[in-house]
Amino acid sequence: MGLPRIAGLDLYKVEQANLLYEATKRIAMLAISLNIRVSIENPTNSLFWKTDPIVELLQFHPGYINIFHNCMMGGDRQKQTTWRCSDSFFNSFNLPCSQDHVHKPWTPTITADGVHYPTKDEAEYPKLLCARVAALLVADLKSKGIEQPDTFQQQIGERRTTAVNSVAMGLLPRGQKLRPLVSEFGHYVQFVIKPDMDATILLQSLVKGVRITDRKLLTGGDMRVSGRVDASLQYLGLQEVPESMKVELVTIGIPREPWDFVQQAALVGHPRFLPYAGSPHLDTLLGANLGQNWRGLEQHRLSFFKRWLARAKELEVDERNLREQLDEHVRHVLQGKRLLLFKEILEDLEFPDKHLFEDIVSGFRLSGWMRDSQLFLSLPRPPKLTFEALLRSSVGLQKAVLQKVSEPEDEGLHRAAWTETLAELDKHWSGKTLLVT
């Protein structure tokens, strides 16, 4: 897929491009077979669309073709782009140039660094195009019932996070992981504008603090505007919107008035007193400790320990047999532990993590994907290195760690921490202490 007599760097570039096109085809075909949406973008006149793998891909699944000019998506020039998608997700992106605005020229210019080609300026996605793609994704998630909470009160009704837990315990979490107590906007207004119009002009006639929260490309036929029809028409320069005309529905958030904000904040109250949703086991535990008389609570605890101490006696032989079967490094760490007893207690309590026992006796993995314990918020992060790459870099990483701890930046601080550790050990505050020298 290149000229017959190219050589050197040109040949290398073409070979690498061909490998990339082949990989694109294979990944796209796999995703489509798994019912995963696939979209591919390139300039309409690009030879990319004529390469063998891409032709084969489009024969396998033609999908939907959408063509627009960059100038209608926030770009400065009349660059035609083809955006193909496996479904109709991007159909609103069929947006040819309206021919009623000025474009920047394609003529190269001479600069202090050499010749500057305008094609370089049009290579990255314009911000408006990115905003419209994001708006489509948000709308798609909402259609599937996935909503982002607007306030902290809505957020604590979702699955618990470490940030929410911190507030429940009276701590101030770091970062911006929490939603505000009162929603930022009191109400929203909508305008209909031409797709190539700068929507920020709308903000100039509104109060301070307004922000565009959503934008959606529509035709006049399926346009729905709430209470802003007259104001919208003046921005379109029309008396009415034709059925086939492409327009953009822009939603703008209007901040709350100061007194309204104060009233809402008073109604919500302090975050410490909001109804946090704890786990059922924790609620049962607190109820028993706070509502049951001390004799009943003491009897309950005694019966628990009597039952499991008796069971521990019955499992002694099986415990020894299990420890003998463990790998040497695991056996050393788990020496003296009542593993089978622990397994039965977990099962009796219906503990959510059903694989904890197997992880303990086999040793927790230190590389690869971390299994979901079903106890905490699942935020999967892919491994950054392969296992082989991690092994190759382990020697250098170990040296770096040892060097960091062997050359303390503040020797006085380290000595004070060491002295305090020894004092806690003398007071038996630390059951087991690992000394690193």
N, C-alpha and C positions, 0 to 999 in steps of 0.2 A: 504493500500500500504506500508506495513512494516512487520517485523518479528512478529509472533503471540504473543510472550511472553515478548516483551520489556516493560519497565516501567520507571518511573522517568523522568530524563532529556532527555534520548534517545527517550522516547515516545513523549514528548513535541516537540522535534525537528522534529520528523517525522510528527506529526500532523500539525505543522506550514508549513513544506515543502509541504504537500498535499494541504493545503489551497492555497499556492502560485501557485502550478501547476494548480489548478482549476481556479484561477483568471487569470493566463496566457492564459488558453484556452478561457475563456469568452472574455477577451479583444481582443485577436487575431481574434476570430470569428467575433466580432463586427467590428473591423477595416477592415477585408477582405470584409465584407458585404458592407462597405462604400467605397470600392475600394481604401483603404489605404494600402500601402506596409507594409508587416510585415516580419521581419527576426528574427530567433531564433538560438542561438549558444550554443553549449555544447560539451564537449569531446565526441568523437564518441562512446567510450565504456561506457558512463555514463548511469546509470539506469533511468535517466531523460526521455530518449526516450521511455522507456517501461512503464511509468506510465499511468494510465487509461486516465486522461484528455488529455495528449499529443498524445496518440494513437488515441483518439476520434478526436482531432484537425486535425491530419494528414489524417484521413479518410474523414473528412469534406472537406479538401483542401490539397491535397498532396504537391502542389507547386513544387519547384525545390530543389534538394539536392546537396550541394557542400561540398567536403571533401578536407582538406589540412593538411599538417604537419606544426607545428609552426616554425620549422627550415627554412621553405621556406617563412615565413612571418616576419622574424627578430628575432625569438625565438632562444634559445640555445639548445633546446632538440627536439627529434623526437616525439612530442606529436601530436596525430591525432585529428583534430577538425572537427565537422560537423556543417555546417552553412546552415540552411534551410531558403528559402525565398519564399514568395507567388508569386513572378514572377522571371524572369531570370536575375534580377539586379546583382546578385553576381556570375553569371556563370563563370566569369574569375577566381574565387577563387578555382576552382578545380585544386589543385596544390600538388601532392604527392611528397615526398622527392626524390631528384635526386640522392641520395646515393654517392655524390662526395665531401662531406665535413664532418668535424668531429663534433660530438655531445658531449655535456656535459653529464656526467653520471647521473643516477637516484638514485645513492646510497646515503642514508641519512648520514649526518656527525654530529659529536659531537662538539658543540660550548660551549662557556662560559654560554650561556643562556639555554643550553639543547640540545635536538636533533633537527637538522634542516632538514626538508624534502624538496627536490628539487621541489616537486609539487607546493609548495607555490610560488616559483620563476616564474612558468609558468602560474599562475592564471590570472595575468593581461595581457591585450593585449600588444603585442610588438609595439613599435613606428612605425615600418614599416607597420604593419597591419593597424594601425590607419591612416597613411598617405594614404594608398591605398583606404581605405573606404572613406576618405575625397575627394580624387581625383574622385572617382565614383560619389559622391554627386554633386561636382562642375560640372562635365560633364553632369549630368542629368539636373541640373538647366539651363545650357547653351542650352541644346537641347530644353528647354521650353521657350527660349528667355529671360532668366534672366541672365544678365551680370553684373559683378561688375566693376564700372568705374576704370580706371587706373590713371586718372589725375583729378585734381581739376576742370578743364574746363568741363570734361565729367560729373563730379558730380553735378555741378550747373545746368546742363540740366535736371537732375532728379527732383523728388519732393523735395521741399525745406526742409531743416533741420535747427534747431536752430544754428548749427555751421556755416552753409553757410550764414544765416541771419546776424550773428555776423560780418563776414568778410565784407559783403555788407555795414554794418554801420560803418566800420572802427575799429571794436573791434577785439581783438585776442582771439579766442575761446580756451577753455581749452581742455586737453586730445589729443587724436590722431584720432579724428573723420573725419578729412579732408584728402583727397588724396593730393599728392604732385603736384605742378604746372607742373613739367616735369616728365614723367614716368621714373621709376628707370632703366629699361633695354632698351637698344637700339635695340637689336635683341636677338633671341633665337637659340640654337642649340639642336639637339636631338641625343641620343645614344640608341642603343639596347643592353641590357645586360641580363645575366642569372638572373632569379628571386631571387636566393639566394645570389647574389653578393652584396657587400657593394657599393652602388651607390656613396658614398662620394669620392671614389677613382677617379671618373671622374673629380672632382673639382680640383684635384691636378695639372692637366696639363693645367688648364685654368687660366685666369687672376684673380686678387684679386677682391673679392666682388661678385663672381658668386653664384647663388643659384638655387637649384632644385625647379622648379615651378609647375611641373606636372609629374605624373607617371601613366602608364597605362599598365596592363597585357594584352598581345596579344598572338596569335599564329603566327608562321612564315607565314602562308597563308594570314592573314589579316594585316600583318605588313606594315606600310608606314613610311619610314624614309626620312627626307628632308636633303640631302647634307652631311650626315654623315655615309653613308653605309660602306665605307672602314674602318673608325675609329671604327665603331661599331663592325665589324666582328673581329677585333683584340681582343676586350674584350670578345667576345663569343668564341674565339679560333677556329673558323670555317672558311671555304672558302665560304660557303653559308648557309642560314638558312632553315632547313627542314620545310615543310608545317605544320606539326603537332607539332613542337617544341614550348613549352611555353617560351616566352621572356617578357621582360619589356621595354617599350618605356619610356625613361626618358628625360624630357624637362628641359633645363637649361637656365636661364636668364643671359645674358651677360651685365654688366653695361655699360652705355654710356661712351665714351671717354670724358675727361674734356672739350675740346673745343666744342664738339658736345652738351654737357649739357649746356654750356654757350650760344651757339647759340639758342638752343630751348627755354631757359629761356628768352632771349631777345625777341624772337618772341611772346611768351605768354604775357609778360609784367607783370605789378603789378596786384595782384588779385582785387584791388579796381576798376580797369578799365575793368574788364571782363563783358560781357553782362549778367547780372542777369535777370532771368525770374520772374518778379513780377506778382501779380494777375491782371486780367483784370480791376477790380474795382479800384485798386490802380493806374494803368496806366492812366485810365480815369480821376481820381482825380488830378493827377499831371499835366496832359495835360491841364485840365481846369484852374487850378491855375496859370500855367506858361504861357499858350498861349492865354488866354482870357483877354480882357481889364477889368479894375477894375469895371467899371459901369455894364458891363454884368454879371460879377461874383456876384456883390452886388445884382443885380436884381434877379438872380437865387436863391440866399440864402433867400431873402425876400419872394419870391413866395413859397419856400419850407416851411418856418415857418408859413406863412399865411394859407397855406393849412392844415397843421397838427394842428395848434391852433384851427382852426374852427372845425376840426374833433374831437379834444379833448372835445370841448364844447358839441358836440352831444352825446358823449359817457359817460358823467358824471354819469347818472343813472345806466347804465350797469356796470361801473367801481365800484360803491358802492355795487351793488348786487354781483359782483364777489368777492370783498374783504370779504363780510359777509360769503361767502361759503368756504373760505380758512381755513385751520387748524390754531389753535391759534398761534403757534410759527411762522408760515409763515406770518400770518396776521400782527403780530407785526413788523416783519422786512420790509414788503412791504407797510407799512402804507404810504399813500399819493402818491404812485407810479401809473402812468397811464399805467396799464398793457395791456389793450386791445389796446390802441393806439400804444404801443410798438410792439405788435403782428402784427398790420396792417402795420407798417413801415417796419418791417422785411420782411413781405410778399411782399410788394411793391418793396423792394430792391432785392428780390430774394436771401435772405441770405441763405448760404449753410446749416447751422445747422437748420433743420426743426423741431427739438424737443426742442429748447431752451426755448420757452415760457412755454411748459408743465413742464420742469425742474424747472423753476423759481417759478411757482404758486404751485407746489407740494413740492418744496424743493429739493435741490440737494442731491443725495445719498452720504453718507459718508463712505459706505462700499460696498464690492462686485466689480464687473467689471465696469469700467468706459466706458461710451458710446462714440463711435467715433463721434466727432463733425463735421467731414468732412472739418475742417479748418486747422488742424495742422498735422504733420507727425504722422502716427499711429504706435506706438510702444507698443502694449498691453503687460501688465505684470500681471500675475495671482495673485489673493489675497493670502497673506501669511497665513491668519487665517480665520477660519469660523466665521460667525457673532456671534455665541454662544461663541466661544473662545474669541472673541474681547470683548464681554460684561463681561465675567468673569475676564479678565485682566484689564478692564478699571479703576477700583479703584486704583490698583497698579500703572498704567501708570499716572493717574492724580496726585497721591502723588509724583511720581518721577519728573514730570514737575514742580509742585509747589515748590518742594525742590530745583530744579535747578535754578529757577528764584529768590527764596527768599534768596539764599546764593551766591551772585555774586562773581566771582573770582577776578574781578578788580572793586572795589567799586568806585574808581575815574572815571573810564571810564563810568560807569553806571550813575553817577551823572552828568557828562558832557553831555551825551546823553539826560538825562531828562531835563536839563536846556535848551538845544537847542530845544527840542520839545516844551517846554512852550513858548520860544521866537518865534517860527514859528506860534504857535497858536495865540499869541498877534498880529502878523503881518497878520493874516487871511490867511496864506499860507495853512493851513489844514482846510478843510471844516468841517470834523467830526473827532474827536480824541477819541480813546478808551483808557481810563486811567486804568492801572492795578497796584494796590498797594498791 
